[in-house]
Amino acid sequence: MNSVDFAETVKWATPRGLTLHPNMEHKCINGIYGVYATADIPQYSLLVSYPIKGTVPLLKNFSYPPNCPELLKRLHVATQEYSKGEQSEWQGLMHSVENLKALKETSAYFLSKDELSIIQQMNPLLHRIIEEKNSIIDRQVDNLCKIDPTLDNTSAKIVALNFKTRAWQEGFLPIFDQFNTSEAHGAKVCKNENSIYFISMRPYKAGEEIWISYGTRDIYDYAIDYDFFDSNAVHSICFAARGSQFANSQLEVNIIKYAASKHKMDISQTPQGLHYQLMEDDARFLEHAPSAKLINYIQHTAFRSAQELQQGICSPQSFDIRLNQILDALISMNNVDQFKEQQMTPKLLRFYHLLKKEKQILLNNKVWAKFNSLYVNEIPSTIQDQIMR
């Protein structure tokens, strides 16, 4: 969104309940738009607020299929309003929606076959996740056009892609998507029964950029879902998002059943064996160490004998083996060092830097394992959390 659109959005949304802190401006620096402080802003200041009733309401008189997800309903009404253009009474919410040309320049959905091939060579897991996320967009667009054949396929795709990048649970919001994100320094997103709002989590001086936080995200999400990647930001690798595994031997099956009594897991019996996947988002490789939740999960899946399982305590050696198996498997899939930055297209650059950062995080965790994993049973969880910060 440029500054003209920003001003137009503020003009449209203010009578509808938009509140902005007076010491802020929207401007472009080094080709990137953001929101900056024009004067000091104290910590815990209200930065922006907008009433929930000011979002596009769901349709009450449309015949949706049974059990239609709310997300699909919101995509449907947003596509309808987007298609109306300036005739929509909600057109002020659509000012920041990127058009097809802009999406083709940045979105992972429009990666070419050659670009996808390079990503697959750099990391097949990243490639698979991109393909899965793009398939979700295809299904959303297909379902939208089945629900309402009057919708234009291109408009539905534009809205679905923008919804992933810019919308909130209630749909598009004015100005909210114009803040850039920082997990470490971002404003807190808050909501009550009437409004959605941002609260600054630190003081800002005049000239500083004001950040928001999308919450803790997997390192892949930024480059795939939000079309950017900042190598200097704080990142983490969500172990649960890295796929699933199979337990084949009876000992492995018993271990996973034990772990399922301690953790949220998805388990099913298949011809290949017992399929299992951890479903806890906070089990992560942080910048320099595993999170306490991931340590706990590995402790509950690292048993190497029936005796360890019966005792419910894995040996330090078993923990060390299991942790390094996981790290080595993830490192082996990251082949980014076989490529040079000069080989990347503009759209591939963020994925190149993403994989560089991912590999560094994994190697940092290998260092942590070398010096700490043999003593992990002796470290209280409170101390673990302090170490990981």
Secondary structure, DSSP 4 states (H G I P E B T S, - for coil): --HHHHHHHHHHHGGGT-EE-SSEEEEEETTEEEEEESS-B-TT-EEEEEEGGGSPPPPSSS-PPTT--HHHHHHHHHHHHHHHGGGSTTGGGGTT---HHHHHHH-GGG--HHHHHHHHHH-HHHHHHHHHHHHHHHHHHHHHHHH-TTS-HHHHHHHHHHHHHH-BTTB--TTGGGSEE-TTTPBEEEE-SSEEEEE-SS-B-TTPEEEE---S--HHHHHHHSS---TTS---EESGGG--EEE-SHHHHHHHHHHHTTS-EEEEEETTEEEEEE--TT-EE-SSSB-HHHHHHHHTT---SHHHHHHT---HHHHHHHHHHHHHHHHHH--GGGS-GGG--TTTHHHHHHHHHHHHHHHHHHHHHHHHGGGGGGS-HHHHHHHH-
